[in-house]
Amino acid sequence: QVQLVESGGGLVQAGGSQRLSCAASGGIFSITGMGWYRQAPGKQRELVALITRGGSTNYADFVKGRFTISRDNFKNTVYLQMNSLKPEDTAVYYCKAVANMATFWGQGTQVTVSS
């Protein structure tokens, strides 16, 4: 079992920056990839960014050039640096980990971008 705890959400003005963190514990050595997803009210959960164990990354088109996903293997933590935030980035952001062909989710953290 992998446990994920997100932090770093909150209220930010449009054009501002925010960094989310996702700390993993439990079966961390079996994690093959981690990522960030988000879900806005009335919308489906969507992919934001992914990072593999080897460090390869993948981004949704709507965040390319603005968001950066990274990981600190010593701290078992994945980060999402969000710059140039827009009101449409407002959502609950969830951390996801894949381990032993199972998927684990964090509880989510709210990000609200005011115009």
Secondary structure, DSSP 8 states (H G I E B T S, - for coil): -EEEEEE--EEEETT--EEEEEEEEESGGGEEEEEEEEE-TTS--EEEEEEETT--EEE-GGGTTTEEEEEETTTTEEEEEE-S--GGG-EEEEEEEEETTEEEE---EEEEEE-
